Amino acid sequence: MIACPNCRSEMTRRELEAFYGHPPIEVGTCFTCSLLWFDESGSNRLTPRAVLGLFQYIGQAPLTDRKPLANAFVCPRCTGALAVTYDLQRTTRFTYWRCEFDRGQLFSFTQFLREKNFIRSPSPEELARLRKTVRVISCSQCGAPVDLTKDSACTHCRSPIALIDPDGIAKAVHELTVGRARPVSVTQEQTSAALSNAHLNALFDQERIDGRGGLDDLLAIGVAAIGALLAENILDR
């Protein structure tokens, strides 16, 4: 077992499916710090089912009481420094922390979602509705408060406001079902519409808004809602 590079608590170990020819990938998860540890470059070898399963697992994380992230980390495998690394997946730019001796990679939940193209910017209409309904949110990256009435990015870490992208997840679901002996009859567009409805219903649920005890994390709410739908209707196919 390995210790979380942020809080030093023991990370929860998960074994995920890798592409053909590769052994299963061991992933360390810490809900308290919203962090994922992949040995070597394991994130790049996850199958679509493994990616969606990890997305659904992230959706089970508590929405509150996250620990702030430190300014620097050491590798839980070799105690070498973890360097901030800038990368590009298709047209999506994202960052993570990489062991200087290539023993592994550390991702925040947000960074992992961005790497897998599961994040998008809100439309002008969505942003206007959020400003009217929610007003102040919690930054998905660092947890700092973001005042939507005047800001479109976190003033602390500069991360832009973002939502979960149902189209990106629907594409991953489609990749999961392609080539099956008994393909499902639901189209990628229908899957995207169902995920989008679940996402928006969760974001603007009036009962949740009226009764919330803290600030909203838009990505966490979206992951929880879509993750539950994936678990019930898609990942068990």
C-alpha positions as CSV (number, residue, x, y, z in Angstrom):
1,M,0.0,0.0,0.0
2,I,1.1,3.6,-0.6
3,A,0.6,6.8,1.4
4,C,-1.2,9.8,-0.1
5,P,1.5,12.4,-1.1
6,N,-0.7,15.1,0.4
7,C,-2.2,13.9,3.7
8,R,0.1,10.8,4.2
9,S,-2.9,8.6,4.9
10,E,-3.0,5.2,3.3
11,M,-4.5,5.4,-0.2
12,T,-7.3,3.0,-1.2
13,R,-6.0,0.5,-3.7
14,R,-7.9,-0.2,-6.9
15,E,-7.0,-2.6,-9.7
16,L,-8.2,-1.5,-13.1
17,E,-8.3,-3.1,-16.5
18,A,-5.6,-2.2,-19.0
19,F,-5.5,-2.5,-22.7
20,Y,-4.7,-6.0,-24.1
21,G,-1.1,-7.1,-23.5
22,H,-0.7,-5.0,-20.3
23,P,-1.1,-6.2,-16.8
24,P,-3.9,-4.7,-14.6
25,I,-3.1,-1.2,-13.4
26,E,-2.9,-0.4,-9.7
27,V,-4.4,2.9,-8.8
28,G,-4.2,4.6,-5.4
29,T,-7.2,6.9,-4.5
30,C,-7.6,9.4,-1.7
31,F,-11.1,10.9,-1.3
32,T,-9.9,13.3,1.4
33,C,-7.5,15.0,-1.0
34,S,-9.3,14.2,-4.3
35,L,-6.1,12.6,-5.7
36,L,-5.2,9.6,-7.9
37,W,-1.8,7.8,-8.0
38,F,-0.9,5.7,-11.1
39,D,2.2,3.6,-11.1
40,E,4.4,4.5,-14.1
41,S,2.2,5.9,-16.9
42,G,-0.9,3.8,-16.0
43,S,-3.5,6.5,-16.9
44,N,-2.6,6.1,-20.6
45,R,-3.3,2.4,-20.6
46,L,-6.8,2.3,-19.1
47,T,-9.5,0.7,-21.2
48,P,-12.8,2.7,-21.8
49,R,-14.5,0.5,-19.2
50,A,-11.8,1.2,-16.6
51,V,-12.0,5.0,-17.3
52,L,-15.8,5.0,-16.9
53,G,-15.6,2.9,-13.8
54,L,-13.0,5.2,-12.2
55,F,-15.3,8.2,-13.2
56,Q,-18.2,6.5,-11.4
57,Y,-16.0,5.8,-8.4
58,I,-14.9,9.5,-8.2
59,G,-18.6,10.4,-8.2
60,Q,-18.9,8.6,-4.8
61,A,-16.5,11.0,-3.1
62,P,-18.0,13.3,-0.4
63,L,-18.7,16.8,-1.7
64,T,-17.2,18.5,1.4
65,D,-14.3,18.4,3.8
66,R,-11.5,18.1,1.2
67,K,-8.0,18.8,2.4
68,P,-6.1,21.7,0.6
69,L,-3.3,20.5,-1.6
70,A,0.3,21.2,-0.7
71,N,2.6,23.2,-2.9
72,A,5.0,20.3,-3.5
73,F,4.9,16.5,-3.3
74,V,7.3,13.5,-3.1
75,C,6.8,10.2,-4.8
76,P,5.2,7.6,-2.6
77,R,7.3,4.9,-4.3
78,C,10.8,6.3,-4.1
79,T,10.5,9.7,-2.2
80,G,11.9,11.5,-5.2
81,A,10.3,14.9,-6.1
82,L,7.1,15.1,-8.1
83,A,7.4,17.7,-10.9
84,V,4.5,19.6,-12.3
85,T,4.1,18.4,-15.8
86,Y,2.2,20.0,-18.7
87,D,0.7,17.7,-21.3
88,L,-1.6,17.7,-24.3
89,Q,-4.3,15.1,-25.0
90,R,-5.7,15.8,-28.5
91,T,-6.6,19.5,-28.1
92,T,-7.0,19.4,-24.3
93,R,-4.2,20.9,-22.2
94,F,-3.8,19.5,-18.7
95,T,-1.3,19.1,-15.8
96,Y,-0.3,16.5,-13.3
97,W,2.7,15.7,-11.1
98,R,5.3,13.2,-12.4
99,C,8.0,11.3,-10.5
100,E,11.4,12.4,-11.5
101,F,12.5,8.8,-11.8
102,D,9.3,7.8,-13.7
103,R,7.9,5.7,-10.9
104,G,4.4,7.2,-11.3
105,Q,2.0,10.0,-11.8
106,L,-0.2,12.0,-9.4
107,F,-3.5,13.5,-10.7
108,S,-6.2,15.5,-8.9
109,F,-9.7,14.3,-9.8
110,T,-10.1,17.4,-11.9
111,Q,-6.9,16.8,-13.8
112,F,-7.9,13.2,-14.5
113,L,-11.3,14.3,-15.9
114,R,-9.6,17.0,-18.0
115,E,-7.1,14.4,-19.4
116,K,-10.0,12.2,-20.5
117,N,-11.8,15.1,-22.2
118,F,-14.7,14.9,-19.7
119,I,-14.7,18.6,-18.9
120,R,-16.1,21.6,-20.9
121,S,-16.7,25.3,-20.3
122,P,-20.3,26.4,-19.5
123,S,-22.3,28.0,-22.3
124,P,-23.2,31.6,-21.9
125,E,-26.8,30.5,-21.0
126,E,-25.6,28.0,-18.4
127,L,-23.2,30.6,-16.9
128,A,-26.1,33.2,-16.6
129,R,-28.3,30.6,-14.9
130,L,-25.6,29.6,-12.5
131,R,-24.9,33.2,-11.6
132,K,-28.6,33.7,-10.9
133,T,-29.2,30.5,-9.0
134,V,-25.9,29.4,-7.4
135,R,-23.8,32.6,-7.3
136,V,-20.8,31.4,-5.2
137,I,-19.2,28.0,-5.9
138,S,-16.1,26.1,-4.7
139,C,-13.2,25.8,-7.1
140,S,-13.0,22.2,-8.3
141,Q,-9.2,22.4,-8.4
142,C,-8.2,24.1,-5.1
143,G,-11.5,24.5,-3.2
144,A,-11.3,28.3,-2.9
145,P,-14.6,30.2,-3.2
146,V,-15.5,31.6,-6.6
147,D,-17.9,34.5,-6.9
148,L,-19.8,33.9,-10.1
149,T,-21.2,37.4,-10.1
150,K,-17.8,38.9,-11.0
151,D,-15.4,36.0,-11.8
152,S,-15.3,33.3,-14.5
153,A,-12.2,31.7,-13.0
154,C,-10.7,31.0,-9.5
155,T,-8.9,34.0,-8.3
156,H,-6.6,31.7,-6.2
157,C,-5.4,29.1,-8.7
158,R,-6.8,30.6,-12.0
159,S,-8.7,27.4,-12.9
160,P,-11.6,28.4,-15.2
161,I,-15.2,27.4,-14.2
162,A,-15.9,24.1,-15.8
163,L,-18.7,21.5,-16.1
164,I,-18.8,17.8,-16.9
165,D,-19.1,17.2,-20.6
166,P,-21.8,14.6,-21.3
167,D,-20.7,14.4,-25.0
168,G,-17.2,13.3,-24.0
169,I,-18.6,10.6,-21.6
170,A,-21.1,9.4,-24.2
171,K,-18.2,9.0,-26.7
172,A,-16.4,6.8,-24.1
173,V,-19.5,4.8,-23.6
174,H,-19.8,4.3,-27.3
175,E,-16.2,3.1,-27.5
176,L,-17.0,0.6,-24.7
177,T,-19.9,-0.9,-26.7
178,V,-18.3,-1.0,-30.2
179,G,-17.5,-4.5,-31.3
180,R,-19.7,-6.4,-28.9
181,A,-21.5,-9.5,-30.1
182,R,-24.8,-8.0,-28.9
183,P,-24.4,-4.2,-29.4
184,V,-26.8,-2.0,-27.4
185,S,-29.5,-0.2,-29.3
186,V,-29.0,3.2,-27.6
187,T,-27.2,5.6,-29.8
188,Q,-24.3,7.9,-28.7
189,E,-26.6,10.9,-29.1
190,Q,-29.3,9.3,-26.8
191,T,-26.7,8.5,-24.2
192,S,-25.4,12.1,-24.3
193,A,-28.9,13.5,-23.9
194,A,-29.7,11.2,-20.9
195,L,-26.4,12.2,-19.2
196,S,-26.9,15.9,-19.9
197,N,-30.4,15.8,-18.4
198,A,-29.0,14.1,-15.2
199,H,-26.2,16.6,-15.0
200,L,-28.5,19.7,-15.4
201,N,-31.1,18.3,-13.0
202,A,-28.4,17.9,-10.4
203,L,-26.9,21.3,-10.9
204,F,-30.2,23.2,-10.6
205,D,-32.0,20.9,-8.1
206,Q,-33.8,23.5,-5.9
207,E,-34.0,21.2,-2.9
208,R,-30.2,20.7,-2.9
209,I,-29.6,24.5,-3.4
210,D,-31.9,25.5,-0.6
211,G,-30.5,22.9,1.8
212,R,-26.8,22.9,1.1
213,G,-24.4,23.4,4.0
214,G,-21.5,24.6,2.0
215,L,-20.3,25.9,-1.4
216,D,-21.1,24.0,-4.6
217,D,-18.4,22.1,-6.5
218,L,-19.9,22.0,-10.0
219,L,-17.7,19.2,-11.2
220,A,-18.3,17.1,-8.2
221,I,-22.0,17.4,-8.5
222,G,-21.9,16.5,-12.2
223,V,-19.6,13.5,-11.6
224,A,-21.9,12.2,-8.8
225,A,-25.1,12.6,-10.9
226,I,-23.7,11.1,-14.1
227,G,-21.7,8.5,-12.3
228,A,-24.8,7.2,-10.7
229,L,-26.5,6.9,-14.1
230,L,-23.6,5.1,-15.5
231,A,-23.6,2.6,-12.7
232,E,-27.3,1.9,-13.0
233,N,-27.8,1.8,-16.7
234,I,-24.5,1.5,-18.6
235,L,-21.5,-0.1,-16.8
236,D,-23.5,-3.2,-16.1
237,R,-24.3,-3.9,-19.8
